[in-house]
Amino acid sequence: MGGSDALGRLGLLTLWLCAVFPAAAIQEPSQRDSAVGLLPSPSMAGQPRRPITDYENDPFVVGIEEQLRCTCGCNLDVYTCRTTDFTCQTSPALHRQVISLVEQGKTAQEVIDEFVAQYGELVLMAPRKEGFNLVGYALPGMAIAIVGAWIVDYVRNARRGIRGVGCASARAGAFGSPSRCFRQSRVCVVAR
């Protein structure tokens, strides 16, 4: 198992690979190290898109699309999905629907209302701030405030020490043996 034995094995492996994969032996090292030419067909990158119109990147349309969730299941807004995921067939259709509603002269809220009427409230990126949804907006803040107040109270009491708390049974010797009361830990310990 010397160094020459391992070199022989490496040589045999190289010969075997060249016999099985002759194209790998013909390629120049610079071609193998480059990512150029690895995409054999542009159609593998997704469906070709139609030419860009004036409404494609209009701030008004983009603002509407950023409030609407793509229904393909990616949990992205329509604008982000259609500009980043070129394999999605849903977001371009939703985009065309937004464009047609805008071209009809509808306001942003009317377009959003149309989508909610068609797809339900799940099409919105954030629930509306009305009715029971307000609980979802207010509850986390209230919970943080309550827990924060409890922590502040607990720390104040721990710093001061608990005054006036004692163990009446321990002071009276109810257990028939000498006892002590530890005030700070609020625990009565009977020493035997």
N, CA, C and O atoms as a DFTB+ gen file, in Angstrom:
768 C
 N C O
     1  1       0.836      -1.184       0.000
     2  2       0.000       0.000       0.000
     3  2       0.875       1.238       0.000
     4  3       0.669       2.135       0.817
     5  1       1.796       1.302      -0.851
     6  2       2.672       2.451      -0.946
     7  2       2.072       3.519      -1.821
     8  3       0.946       3.383      -2.299
     9  1       2.830       4.593      -2.035
    10  2       2.359       5.707      -2.828
    11  2       2.198       5.332      -4.296
    12  3       1.297       5.835      -4.967
    13  1       3.065       4.448      -4.804
    14  2       2.970       4.070      -6.214
    15  2       1.726       3.218      -6.463
    16  3       1.158       3.260      -7.554
    17  1       1.297       2.444      -5.462
    18  2       0.101       1.621      -5.595
    19  2      -1.140       2.507      -5.721
    20  3      -2.023       2.224      -6.531
    21  1      -1.212       3.579      -4.922
    22  2      -2.348       4.487      -4.977
    23  2      -2.355       5.262      -6.289
    24  3      -3.422       5.541      -6.836
    25  1      -1.175       5.612      -6.800
    26  2      -1.078       6.312      -8.062
    27  2      -1.547       5.406      -9.198
    28  3      -2.171       5.872     -10.152
    29  1      -1.251       4.134      -9.095
    30  2      -1.703       3.169     -10.090
    31  2      -3.220       3.051     -10.087
    32  3      -3.844       2.965     -11.144
    33  1      -3.797       3.047      -8.923
    34  2      -5.258       2.993      -8.827
    35  2      -5.894       4.249      -9.425
    36  3      -6.913       4.168     -10.110
    37  1      -5.288       5.404      -9.163
    38  2      -5.793       6.649      -9.710
    39  2      -5.703       6.637     -11.229
    40  3      -6.615       7.100     -11.913
    41  1      -4.607       6.108     -11.754
    42  2      -4.460       6.006     -13.202
    43  2      -5.502       5.084     -13.806
    44  3      -6.076       5.391     -14.851
    45  1      -5.751       3.949     -13.149
    46  2      -6.774       3.025     -13.632
    47  2      -8.157       3.674     -13.604
    48  3      -8.944       3.507     -14.535
    49  1      -8.445       4.403     -12.550
    50  2      -9.730       5.093     -12.448
    51  2      -9.876       6.122     -13.567
    52  3     -10.950       6.245     -14.155
    53  1      -8.814       6.856     -13.864
    54  2      -8.847       7.850     -14.931
    55  2      -9.085       7.185     -16.282
    56  3      -9.889       7.668     -17.078
    57  1      -8.391       6.080     -16.543
    58  2      -8.588       5.367     -17.803
    59  2     -10.013       4.838     -17.922
    60  3     -10.625       4.921     -18.987
    61  1     -10.530       4.301     -16.839
    62  2     -11.890       3.767     -16.866
    63  2     -12.897       4.878     -17.137
    64  3     -13.817       4.702     -17.935
    65  1     -12.725       6.037     -16.468
    66  2     -13.631       7.165     -16.689
    67  2     -13.558       7.669     -18.123
    68  3     -14.580       8.036     -18.702
    69  1     -12.361       7.690     -18.701
    70  2     -12.221       8.136     -20.092
    71  2     -12.879       7.146     -21.056
    72  3     -13.398       7.546     -22.098
    73  1     -12.857       5.881     -20.715
    74  2     -13.488       4.883     -21.581
    75  2     -15.009       4.983     -21.485
    76  3     -15.703       4.858     -22.494
    77  1     -15.529       5.208     -20.281
    78  2     -16.971       5.264     -20.089
    79  2     -17.536       6.608     -20.548
    80  3     -18.590       6.648     -21.182
    81  1     -16.855       7.695     -20.241
    82  2     -17.300       9.041     -20.588
    83  2     -16.285       9.695     -21.516
    84  3     -15.503      10.531     -21.063
    85  1     -16.271       9.345     -22.785
    86  2     -15.249       9.884     -23.683
    87  2     -15.376      11.398     -23.886
    88  3     -14.370      12.054     -24.158
    89  1     -16.575      11.971     -23.762
    90  2     -16.738      13.419     -23.956
    91  2     -16.012      14.199     -22.870
    92  3     -15.529      15.303     -23.121
    93  1     -15.931      13.645     -21.678
    94  2     -15.243      14.332     -20.578
    95  2     -13.749      14.404     -20.834
    96  3     -13.091      15.350     -20.400
    97  1     -13.210      13.425     -21.527
    98  2     -11.778      13.423     -21.801
    99  2     -11.430      14.397     -22.913
   100  3     -10.307      14.900     -22.950
   101  1     -12.369      14.683     -23.831
   102  2     -12.088      15.554     -24.970
   103  2     -12.159      17.017     -24.578
   104  3     -11.426      17.833     -25.136
   105  1     -13.024      17.377     -23.628
   106  2     -13.201      18.785     -23.255
   107  2     -11.930      19.351     -22.657
   108  3     -11.191      18.682     -21.935
   109  1     -11.709      20.610     -22.988
   110  2     -10.598      21.342     -22.401
   111  2     -10.947      21.706     -20.960
   112  3     -12.125      21.894     -20.653
   113  1      -9.964      21.812     -20.068
   114  2     -10.259      22.184     -18.680
   115  2     -10.970      23.528     -18.562
   116  3     -11.802      23.700     -17.672
   117  1     -10.667      24.472     -19.427
   118  2     -11.321      25.781     -19.333
   119  2     -12.808      25.675     -19.646
   120  3     -13.603      26.431     -19.088
   121  1     -13.209      24.746     -20.534
   122  2     -14.609      24.569     -20.849
   123  2     -15.354      23.898     -19.703
   124  3     -16.512      24.233     -19.450
   125  1     -14.730      22.970     -19.013
   126  2     -15.391      22.286     -17.908
   127  2     -15.586      23.208     -16.722
   128  3     -16.566      23.064     -15.991
   129  1     -14.681      24.153     -16.510
   130  2     -14.768      25.033     -15.359
   131  2     -15.762      26.169     -15.561
   132  3     -16.103      26.851     -14.595
   133  1     -16.229      26.390     -16.761
   134  2     -17.108      27.502     -17.053
   135  2     -18.558      27.046     -17.030
   136  3     -18.855      25.887     -17.318
   137  1     -19.451      27.950     -16.691
   138  2     -20.887      27.658     -16.698
   139  2     -21.504      27.964     -18.056
   140  3     -22.706      27.779     -18.246
   141  1     -20.693      28.431     -18.999
   142  2     -21.185      28.783     -20.325
   143  2     -21.582      27.513     -21.062
   144  3     -20.848      26.525     -21.068
   145  1     -22.743      27.557     -21.675
   146  2     -23.166      26.440     -22.507
   147  2     -23.850      25.315     -21.755
   148  3     -24.128      24.275     -22.353
   149  1     -24.135      25.476     -20.467
   150  2     -24.769      24.412     -19.710
   151  2     -26.279      24.391     -19.881
   152  3     -26.915      23.403     -19.515
   153  1     -26.882      25.459     -20.430
   154  2     -28.320      25.505     -20.650
   155  2     -28.575      25.131     -22.107
   156  3     -28.473      25.980     -22.993
   157  1     -28.909      23.858     -22.361
   158  2     -29.025      23.415     -23.747
   159  2     -30.202      24.032     -24.486
   160  3     -30.153      24.171     -25.708
   161  1     -31.263      24.405     -23.767
   162  2     -32.434      24.951     -24.416
   163  2     -32.983      26.099     -23.571
   164  3     -33.247      25.912     -22.384
   165  1     -33.157      27.270     -24.154
   166  2     -33.702      28.397     -23.386
   167  2     -35.107      28.135     -22.861
   168  3     -35.540      28.781     -21.906
   169  1     -35.824      27.194     -23.474
   170  2     -37.179      26.909     -22.997
   171  2     -37.164      26.262     -21.610
   172  3     -38.192      26.230     -20.933
   173  1     -36.009      25.749     -21.183
   174  2     -35.914      25.163     -19.846
   175  2     -35.973      26.239     -18.772
   176  3     -36.240      25.929     -17.611
   177  1     -35.730      27.494     -19.129
   178  2     -35.742      28.585     -18.158
   179  2     -37.153      29.070     -17.865
   180  3     -37.337      29.905     -16.980
   181  1     -38.136      28.581     -18.568
   182  2     -39.515      28.992     -18.336
   183  2     -40.185      29.380     -19.633
   184  3     -39.576      29.329     -20.702
   185  1     -41.434      29.766     -19.534
   186  2     -42.205      30.142     -20.712
   187  2     -41.756      31.512     -21.211
   188  3     -41.470      32.397     -20.405
   189  1     -41.690      31.696     -22.519
   190  2     -41.344      33.021     -23.035
   191  2     -42.444      34.028     -22.684
   192  3     -43.629      33.696     -22.689
   193  1     -42.041      35.233     -22.388
   194  2     -42.986      36.277     -21.997
   195  2     -43.277      37.189     -23.191
   196  3     -42.458      37.346     -24.097
   197  1     -44.465      37.779     -23.158
   198  2     -44.820      38.723     -24.204
   199  2     -44.077      40.035     -23.958
   200  3     -43.570      40.250     -22.857
   201  1     -44.002      40.896     -24.934
   202  2     -43.287      42.169     -24.761
   203  2     -43.889      43.014     -23.640
   204  3     -45.077      42.907     -23.336
   205  1     -43.069      43.839     -23.042
   206  2     -43.485      44.675     -21.918
   207  2     -44.339      45.828     -22.425
   208  3     -44.006      46.477     -23.417
   209  1     -45.453      46.074     -21.725
   210  2     -46.325      47.199     -22.055
   211  2     -46.055      48.349     -21.098
   212  3     -45.203      48.257     -20.214
   213  1     -46.797      49.434     -21.293
   214  2     -46.630      50.598     -20.421
   215  2     -47.051      50.296     -18.983
   216  3     -46.550      50.911     -18.041
   217  1     -47.970      49.350     -18.821
   218  2     -48.492      49.057     -17.489
   219  2     -47.656      48.029     -16.721
   220  3     -47.909      47.811     -15.536
   221  1     -46.691      47.407     -17.344
   222  2     -45.931      46.335     -16.686
   223  2     -45.300      46.803     -15.376
   224  3     -45.444      46.140     -14.349
   225  1     -44.611      47.923     -15.402
   226  2     -43.896      48.397     -14.219
   227  2     -44.396      49.759     -13.751
   228  3     -43.665      50.494     -13.086
   229  1     -45.620      50.096     -14.091
   230  2     -46.222      51.333     -13.631
   231  2     -46.351      51.282     -12.105
   232  3     -46.835      50.281     -11.576
   233  1     -45.938      52.318     -11.389
   234  2     -46.008      52.285      -9.922
   235  2     -47.414      52.029      -9.385
   236  3     -47.565      51.416      -8.328
   237  1     -48.430      52.484     -10.086
   238  2     -49.805      52.251      -9.658
   239  2     -50.138      50.762      -9.707
   240  3     -50.712      50.217      -8.765
   241  1     -49.775      50.108     -10.810
   242  2     -50.044      48.675     -10.976
   243  2     -49.196      47.859     -10.010
   244  3     -49.687      46.907      -9.404
   245  1     -47.926      48.226      -9.861
   246  2     -47.034      47.517      -8.940
   247  2     -47.554      47.630      -7.509
   248  3     -47.502      46.662      -6.750
   249  1     -48.052      48.803      -7.141
   250  2     -48.616      48.997      -5.796
   251  2     -49.808      48.093      -5.536
   252  3     -49.966      47.567      -4.434
   253  1     -50.647      47.912      -6.547
   254  2     -51.792      47.012      -6.398
   255  2     -51.311      45.567      -6.279
   256  3     -51.767      44.821      -5.413
   257  1     -50.384      45.184      -7.159
   258  2     -49.907      43.792      -7.186
   259  2     -49.158      43.416      -5.908
   260  3     -49.158      42.249      -5.515
   261  1     -48.528      44.378      -5.263
   262  2     -47.825      44.084      -4.016
   263  2     -48.785      43.835      -2.861
   264  3     -48.367      43.319      -1.825
   265  1     -50.043      44.184      -3.007
   266  2     -51.042      43.935      -1.972
   267  2     -51.785      42.627      -2.197
   268  3     -52.544      42.190      -1.331
   269  1     -51.573      41.992      -3.361
   270  2     -52.289      40.765      -3.709
   271  2     -51.336      39.571      -3.687
   272  3     -50.219      39.646      -4.199
   273  1     -51.792      38.466      -3.085
   274  2     -50.995      37.242      -2.993
   275  2     -51.214      36.412      -4.260
   276  3     -52.338      36.282      -4.743
   277  1     -50.133      35.861      -4.781
   278  2     -50.231      34.965      -5.935
   279  2     -50.908      33.671      -5.471
   280  3     -50.595      33.152      -4.400
   281  1     -51.813      33.167      -6.265
   282  2     -52.586      31.990      -5.865
   283  2     -51.916      30.679      -6.246
   284  3     -52.535      29.622      -6.132
   285  1     -50.652      30.722      -6.700
   286  2     -49.970      29.481      -7.086
   287  2     -49.452      28.717      -5.873
   288  3     -49.044      27.563      -6.001
   289  1     -49.461      29.342      -4.700
   290  2     -49.005      28.668      -3.485
   291  2     -47.616      29.087      -3.042
   292  3     -47.085      28.535      -2.079
   293  1     -47.017      30.053      -3.726
   294  2     -45.651      30.473      -3.375
   295  2     -45.621      31.463      -2.213
   296  3     -44.549      31.724      -1.668
   297  1     -46.759      32.019      -1.820
   298  2     -46.878      33.013      -0.749
   299  2     -46.139      34.315      -1.050
   300  3     -45.794      35.059      -0.131
   301  1     -45.897      34.591      -2.315
   302  2     -45.321      35.865      -2.732
   303  2     -46.443      36.747      -3.261
   304  3     -47.510      36.263      -3.639
   305  1     -46.180      38.061      -3.281
   306  2     -47.167      38.924      -3.906
   307  2     -47.071      38.750      -5.426
   308  3     -46.086      38.217      -5.936
   309  1     -48.085      39.197      -6.131
   310  2     -48.168      38.978      -7.580
   311  2     -46.975      39.597      -8.299
   312  3     -46.406      38.978      -9.197
   313  1     -46.587      40.823      -7.910
   314  2     -45.471      41.490      -8.580
   315  2     -44.171      40.708      -8.404
   316  3     -43.458      40.471      -9.379
   317  1     -43.859      40.311      -7.186
   318  2     -42.613      39.584      -6.929
   319  2     -42.619      38.235      -7.636
   320  3     -41.601      37.828      -8.196
   321  1     -43.746      37.541      -7.619
   322  2     -43.824      36.228      -8.255
   323  2     -43.632      36.347      -9.765
   324  3     -42.916      35.546     -10.367
   325  1     -44.270      37.344     -10.376
   326  2     -44.171      37.436     -11.838
   327  2     -42.818      37.948     -12.298
   328  3     -42.437      37.718     -13.446
   329  1     -42.076      38.641     -11.428
   330  2     -40.762      39.153     -11.837
   331  2     -39.613      38.272     -11.406
   332  3     -38.480      38.508     -11.828
   333  1     -39.857      37.259     -10.578
   334  2     -38.761      36.385     -10.140
   335  2     -38.954      34.931     -10.521
   336  3     -37.971      34.237     -10.781
   337  1     -40.179      34.446     -10.563
   338  2     -40.430      33.041     -10.863
   339  2     -40.990      32.935     -12.276
   340  3     -42.192      33.090     -12.490
   341  1     -40.107      32.668     -13.240
   342  2     -40.525      32.642     -14.638
   343  2     -41.187      31.330     -15.032
   344  3     -41.613      31.174     -16.176
   345  1     -41.277      30.388     -14.105
   346  2     -41.984      29.146     -14.396
   347  2     -43.443      29.217     -13.958
   348  3     -44.235      28.348     -14.322
   349  1     -43.809      30.230     -13.187
   350  2     -45.184      30.371     -12.687
   351  2     -46.092      30.831     -13.822
   352  3     -45.788      31.794     -14.527
   353  1     -47.195      30.141     -13.984
   354  2     -48.180      30.512     -14.994
   355  2     -49.337      31.314     -14.381
   356  3     -50.149      31.896     -15.101
   357  1     -49.403      31.336     -13.044
   358  2     -50.507      31.995     -12.360
   359  2     -50.311      33.502     -12.273
   360  3     -51.236      34.262     -12.559
   361  1     -49.121      33.944     -11.882
   362  2     -48.900      35.376     -11.675
   363  2     -49.044      36.200     -12.953
   364  3     -49.571      37.309     -12.872
   365  1     -48.608      35.731     -14.134
   366  2     -48.872      36.532     -15.335
   367  2     -50.372      36.667     -15.636
   368  3     -50.822      37.704     -16.124
   369  1     -51.137      35.614     -15.342
   370  2     -52.582      35.702     -15.551
   371  2     -53.202      36.702     -14.581
   372  3     -54.074      37.478     -14.972
   373  1     -52.767      36.695     -13.321
   374  2     -53.269      37.665     -12.340
   375  2     -52.851      39.074     -12.741
   376  3     -53.614      40.025     -12.570
   377  1     -51.643      39.209     -13.273
   378  2     -51.157      40.514     -13.729
   379  2     -52.032      41.031     -14.873
   380  3     -52.412      42.202     -14.892
   381  1     -52.345      40.157     -15.817
   382  2     -53.212      40.567     -16.927
   383  2     -54.591      40.985     -16.413
   384  3     -55.205      41.909     -16.946
   385  1     -55.068      40.302     -15.380
   386  2     -56.359      40.649     -14.801
   387  2     -56.295      42.029     -14.143
   388  3     -57.222      42.826     -14.286
   389  1     -55.207      42.314     -13.424
   390  2     -55.026      43.639     -12.814
   391  2     -54.975      44.703     -13.905
   392  3     -55.607      45.751     -13.779
   393  1     -54.227      44.440     -14.975
   394  2     -54.099      45.399     -16.077
   395  2     -55.469      45.684     -16.698
   396  3     -55.801      46.840     -16.963
   397  1     -56.262      44.636     -16.930
   398  2     -57.573      44.852     -17.559
   399  2     -58.494      45.660     -16.646
   400  3     -59.269      46.486     -17.126
   401  1     -58.416      45.428     -15.330
   402  2     -59.251      46.205     -14.405
   403  2     -58.798      47.662     -14.342
   404  3     -59.627      48.567     -14.239
   405  1     -57.482      47.891     -14.403
   406  2     -56.963      49.263     -14.390
   407  2     -57.357      49.978     -15.675
   408  3     -57.715      51.156     -15.649
   409  1     -57.292      49.266     -16.805
   410  2     -57.671      49.876     -18.080
   411  2     -59.165      50.187     -18.141
   412  3     -59.581      51.027     -18.938
   413  1     -59.982      49.526     -17.314
   414  2     -61.409      49.836     -17.230
   415  2     -61.670      51.105     -16.417
   416  3     -62.803      51.577     -16.337
   417  1     -60.603      51.654     -15.812
   418  2     -60.731      52.892     -15.058
   419  2     -61.025      52.688     -13.584
   420  3     -61.465      53.623     -12.914
   421  1     -60.794      51.488     -13.061
   422  2     -61.071      51.221     -11.646
   423  2     -59.929      51.751     -10.779
   424  3     -58.771      51.798     -11.193
   425  1     -60.301      52.147      -9.562
   426  2     -59.295      52.609      -8.604
   427  2     -58.594      51.397      -7.997
   428  3     -59.006      50.257      -8.214
   429  1     -57.537      51.653      -7.239
   430  2     -56.781      50.565      -6.616
   431  2     -57.668      49.764      -5.667
   432  3     -57.613      48.534      -5.657
   433  1     -58.473      50.443      -4.883
   434  2     -59.342      49.739      -3.933
   435  2     -60.399      48.918      -4.659
   436  3     -60.748      47.826      -4.209
   437  1     -60.909      49.422      -5.765
   438  2     -61.885      48.659      -6.541
   439  2     -61.260      47.401      -7.152
   440  3     -61.901      46.352      -7.207
   441  1     -60.011      47.507      -7.607
   442  2     -59.310      46.339      -8.151
   443  2     -59.123      45.300      -7.054
   444  3     -59.370      44.113      -7.270
   445  1     -58.689      45.743      -5.883
   446  2     -58.485      44.824      -4.762
   447  2     -59.802      44.192      -4.344
   448  3     -59.847      42.999      -4.045
   449  1     -60.881      44.982      -4.318
   450  2     -62.198      44.444      -3.977
   451  2     -62.650      43.390      -4.986
   452  3     -63.275      42.399      -4.607
   453  1     -62.340      43.596      -6.276
   454  2     -62.670      42.596      -7.306
   455  2     -61.949      41.276      -7.016
   456  3     -62.541      40.201      -7.111
   457  1     -60.682      41.371      -6.668
   458  2     -59.906      40.159      -6.374
   459  2     -60.447      39.463      -5.130
   460  3     -60.536      38.235      -5.105
   461  1     -60.809      40.219      -4.104
   462  2     -61.360      39.627      -2.879
   463  2     -62.697      38.959      -3.189
   464  3     -62.991      37.890      -2.653
   465  1     -63.503      39.574      -4.041
   466  2     -64.788      38.972      -4.406
   467  2     -64.586      37.666      -5.178
   468  3     -65.367      36.726      -5.029
   469  1     -63.539      37.612      -6.001
   470  2     -63.305      36.417      -6.820
   471  2     -62.567      35.315      -6.060
   472  3     -62.943      34.147      -6.160
   473  1     -61.517      35.666      -5.297
   474  2     -60.655      34.665      -4.671
   475  2     -60.829      34.560      -3.154
   476  3     -60.305      33.628      -2.545
   477  1     -61.534      35.469      -2.550
   478  2     -61.667      35.471      -1.101
   479  2     -60.594      36.338      -0.459
   480  3     -59.703      36.852      -1.135
   481  1     -60.695      36.489       0.853
   482  2     -59.765      37.378       1.561
   483  2     -58.348      36.816       1.650
   484  3     -57.421      37.539       2.013
   485  1     -58.170      35.545       1.326
   486  2     -56.828      34.955       1.342
   487  2     -55.932      35.515       0.242
   488  3     -54.717      35.327       0.289
   489  1     -56.504      36.197      -0.741
   490  2     -55.704      36.770      -1.815
   491  2     -54.960      38.023      -1.341
   492  3     -54.045      38.486      -2.023
   493  1     -55.333      38.568      -0.204
   494  2     -54.663      39.750       0.340
   495  2     -53.380      39.351       1.060
   496  3     -53.340      38.324       1.737
   497  1     -52.343      40.152       0.919
   498  2     -51.080      39.889       1.615
   499  2     -51.220      40.110       3.116
   500  3     -50.540      39.447       3.899
   501  1     -52.081      41.021       3.530
   502  2     -52.354      41.283       4.950
   503  2     -53.866      41.407       5.110
   504  3     -54.529      42.008       4.265
   505  1     -54.417      40.844       6.186
   506  2     -55.859      40.949       6.371
   507  2     -56.283      42.404       6.578
   508  3     -55.497      43.237       7.030
   509  1     -57.522      42.687       6.245
   510  2     -58.045      44.044       6.417
   511  2     -58.137      44.391       7.898
   512  3     -58.362      43.521       8.739
   513  1     -57.962      45.658       8.199
   514  2     -58.007      46.120       9.590
   515  2     -59.436      46.494       9.963
   516  3     -59.773      47.668      10.118
   517  1     -60.264      45.463      10.102
   518  2     -61.659      45.674      10.464
   519  2     -62.199      44.417      11.116
   520  3     -61.696      43.319      10.877
   521  1     -63.217      44.579      11.936
   522  2     -63.888      43.440      12.563
   523  2     -62.967      42.621      13.454
   524  3     -62.161      43.159      14.213
   525  1     -63.107      41.305      13.342
   526  2     -62.332      40.395      14.185
   527  2     -60.839      40.432      13.856
   528  3     -60.018      40.055      14.692
   529  1     -60.478      40.878      12.658
   530  2     -59.061      40.974      12.284
   531  2     -58.299      41.931      13.195
   532  3     -57.084      41.804      13.343
   533  1     -58.999      42.887      13.806
   534  2     -58.340      43.822      14.723
   535  2     -57.730      43.092      15.917
   536  3     -56.724      43.536      16.469
   537  1     -58.333      41.982      16.313
   538  2     -57.775      41.194      17.416
   539  2     -56.392      40.693      17.027
   540  3     -55.468      40.704      17.841
   541  1     -56.254      40.258      15.792
   542  2     -54.950      39.782      15.318
   543  2     -53.896      40.868      15.294
   544  3     -52.713      40.594      15.494
   545  1     -54.318      42.103      15.049
   546  2     -53.371      43.208      15.065
   547  2     -53.060      43.665      16.490
   548  3     -51.920      44.034      16.773
   549  1     -54.047      43.649      17.398
   550  2     -53.873      44.196      18.740
   551  2     -53.330      43.175      19.742
   552  3     -52.583      43.544      20.648
   553  1     -53.691      41.912      19.595
   554  2     -53.343      40.896      20.588
   555  2     -51.841      40.730      20.820
   556  3     -51.430      40.667      21.978
   557  1     -51.005      40.655      19.794
   558  2     -49.568      40.507      20.069
   559  2     -48.995      41.678      20.870
   560  3     -48.189      41.468      21.777
   561  1     -49.398      42.896      20.548
   562  2     -48.908      44.058      21.298
   563  2     -49.367      44.047      22.741
   564  3     -48.604      44.366      23.653
   565  1     -50.634      43.673      22.940
   566  2     -51.148      43.598      24.313
   567  2     -50.441      42.508      25.097
   568  3     -50.128      42.700      26.272
   569  1     -50.185      41.370      24.472
   570  2     -49.499      40.275      25.164
   571  2     -48.084      40.687      25.552
   572  3     -47.627      40.368      26.649
   573  1     -47.394      41.386      24.669
   574  2     -46.039      41.853      24.981
   575  2     -46.075      42.847      26.128
   576  3     -45.220      42.790      27.012
   577  1     -47.045      43.760      26.138
   578  2     -47.152      44.743      27.214
   579  2     -47.451      44.074      28.549
   580  3     -46.868      44.453      29.565
   581  1     -48.342      43.090      28.572
   582  2     -48.688      42.403      29.823
   583  2     -47.495      41.617      30.359
   584  3     -47.196      41.676      31.551
   585  1     -46.815      40.883      29.481
   586  2     -45.643      40.111      29.921
   587  2     -44.537      41.051      30.383
   588  3     -43.851      40.766      31.364
   589  1     -44.358      42.177      29.679
   590  2     -43.347      43.154      30.104
   591  2     -43.653      43.733      31.473
   592  3     -42.751      43.880      32.298
   593  1     -44.917      44.066      31.726
   594  2     -45.302      44.596      33.038
   595  2     -45.091      43.550      34.127
   596  3     -44.654      43.878      35.231
   597  1     -45.400      42.299      33.820
   598  2     -45.196      41.227      34.811
   599  2     -43.716      41.070      35.124
   600  3     -43.352      40.889      36.286
   601  1     -42.848      41.137      34.107
   602  2     -41.400      41.006      34.333
   603  2     -40.881      42.167      35.162
   604  3     -40.075      41.966      36.070
   605  1     -41.334      43.390      34.862
   606  2     -40.906      44.561      35.641
   607  2     -41.333      44.411      37.095
   608  3     -40.541      44.683      37.997
   609  1     -42.568      43.984      37.339
   610  2     -43.056      43.781      38.698
   611  2     -42.255      42.696      39.410
   612  3     -41.913      42.845      40.583
   613  1     -41.960      41.619      38.713
   614  2     -41.205      40.516      39.317
   615  2     -39.796      40.964      39.701
   616  3     -39.302      40.620      40.775
   617  1     -39.152      41.731      38.821
   618  2     -37.789      42.201      39.103
   619  2     -37.809      43.182      40.274
   620  3     -36.922      43.119      41.125
   621  1     -38.785      44.082      40.347
   622  2     -38.876      45.018      41.473
   623  2     -39.041      44.269      42.783
   624  3     -38.365      44.584      43.762
   625  1     -39.923      43.290      42.818
   626  2     -40.136      42.521      44.041
   627  2     -38.905      41.710      44.413
   628  3     -38.617      41.547      45.598
   629  1     -38.188      41.208      43.452
   630  2     -36.985      40.430      43.740
   631  2     -35.880      41.328      44.304
   632  3     -35.112      40.901      45.166
   633  1     -35.800      42.568      43.819
   634  2     -34.776      43.498      44.329
   635  2     -35.081      43.942      45.752
   636  3     -34.184      43.990      46.593
   637  1     -36.321      44.261      46.021
   638  2     -36.707      44.740      47.340
   639  2     -36.683      43.636      48.369
   640  3     -36.445      43.891      49.549
   641  1     -36.917      42.457      47.955
   642  2     -37.136      41.369      48.896
   643  2     -38.604      41.405      49.280
   644  3     -39.231      42.464      49.253
   645  1     -39.123      40.319      49.616
   646  2     -40.535      40.241      49.974
   647  2     -40.659      40.539      51.456
   648  3     -40.123      39.814      52.294
   649  1     -41.386      41.638      51.779
   650  2     -41.561      42.028      53.176
   651  2     -42.938      41.606      53.646
   652  3     -43.913      41.650      52.896
   653  1     -42.998      41.206      54.876
   654  2     -44.276      40.867      55.472
   655  2     -44.743      39.460      55.159
   656  3     -45.804      39.039      55.618
   657  1     -43.966      38.740      54.390
   658  2     -44.361      37.373      54.088
   659  2     -43.607      36.478      55.060
   660  3     -42.380      36.536      55.140
   661  1     -44.301      35.694      55.758
   662  2     -43.658      34.793      56.699
   663  2     -44.398      33.484      56.753
   664  3     -45.462      33.335      56.151
   665  1     -43.852      32.558      57.456
   666  2     -44.490      31.257      57.576
   667  2     -44.992      31.139      59.012
   668  3     -44.219      30.904      59.940
   669  1     -46.279      31.305      59.170
   670  2     -46.857      31.281      60.506
   671  2     -46.660      29.917      61.153
   672  3     -46.383      29.833      62.350
   673  1     -46.798      28.873      60.388
   674  2     -46.650      27.541      60.985
   675  2     -45.206      27.282      61.377
   676  3     -44.948      26.574      62.350
   677  1     -44.263      27.842      60.636
   678  2     -42.863      27.635      60.977
   679  2     -42.493      28.430      62.220
   680  3     -41.706      27.959      63.041
   681  1     -43.056      29.644      62.373
   682  2     -42.754      30.453      63.546
   683  2     -43.356      29.828      64.798
   684  3     -42.768      29.892      65.877
   685  1     -44.500      29.239      64.651
   686  2     -45.172      28.674      65.811
   687  2     -44.606      27.319      66.190
   688  3     -44.925      26.786      67.252
   689  1     -43.778      26.765      65.339
   690  2     -43.211      25.462      65.646
   691  2     -44.242      24.361      65.525
   692  3     -44.241      23.414      66.312
   693  1     -45.115      24.478      64.550
   694  2     -46.209      23.524      64.397
   695  2     -45.726      22.120      64.076
   696  3     -46.448      21.150      64.307
   697  1     -44.532      22.000      63.553
   698  2     -44.047      20.676      63.185
   699  2     -43.315      19.990      64.338
   700  3     -42.817      18.875      64.184
   701  1     -43.254      20.641      65.463
   702  2     -42.641      20.018      66.641
   703  2     -41.129      20.032      66.618
   704  3     -40.500      19.298      67.380
   705  1     -40.530      20.837      65.772
   706  2     -39.078      20.911      65.723
   707  2     -38.682      22.345      65.393
   708  3     -39.512      23.127      64.929
   709  1     -37.443      22.690      65.624
   710  2     -37.010      24.048      65.279
   711  2     -37.171      24.287      63.767
   712  3     -36.933      23.385      62.964
   713  1     -37.566      25.473      63.399
   714  2     -37.799      25.750      61.982
   715  2     -37.284      27.132      61.621
   716  3     -37.052      27.982      62.480
   717  1     -37.113      27.326      60.310
   718  2     -36.695      28.629      59.775
   719  2     -37.576      28.984      58.591
   720  3     -38.106      28.112      57.902
   721  1     -37.719      30.269      58.373
   722  2     -38.492      30.732      57.220
   723  2     -37.561      31.547      56.342
   724  3     -36.975      32.533      56.790
   725  1     -37.428      31.137      55.105
   726  2     -36.612      31.877      54.161
   727  2     -37.532      32.834      53.408
   728  3     -38.355      32.412      52.595
   729  1     -37.380      34.130      53.692
   730  2     -38.271      35.127      53.126
   731  2     -38.083      35.307      51.620
   732  3     -39.062      35.358      50.876
   733  1     -36.843      35.402      51.171
   734  2     -36.628      35.761      49.778
   735  2     -37.109      34.673      48.817
   736  3     -37.549      34.986      47.711
   737  1     -37.037      33.454      49.203
   738  2     -37.485      32.419      48.283
   739  2     -38.926      32.028      48.536
   740  3     -39.465      31.178      47.828
   741  1     -39.572      32.640      49.547
   742  2     -40.974      32.396      49.877
   743  2     -41.228      30.919      50.214
   744  3     -42.336      30.421      50.022
   745  1     -40.228      30.242      50.704
   746  2     -40.377      28.832      51.028
   747  2     -40.099      28.642      52.513
   748  3     -39.115      29.160      53.041
   749  1     -40.956      27.912      53.165
   750  2     -40.710      27.601      54.563
   751  2     -39.989      26.261      54.623
   752  3     -40.441      25.274      54.043
   753  1     -38.884      26.236      55.318
   754  2     -38.115      25.004      55.440
   755  2     -38.079      24.643      56.915
   756  3     -37.750      25.477      57.759
   757  1     -38.405      23.450      57.210
   758  2     -38.375      22.985      58.595
   759  2     -37.050      22.279      58.800
   760  3     -36.762      21.285      58.134
   761  1     -36.238      22.790      59.721
   762  2     -34.952      22.157      60.025
   763  2     -35.152      21.100      61.083
   764  3     -35.828      21.366      62.078
   765  1     -34.611      19.940      60.922
   766  2     -34.772      18.860      61.900
   767  2     -33.466      18.543      62.534
   768  3     -33.393      17.659      63.388
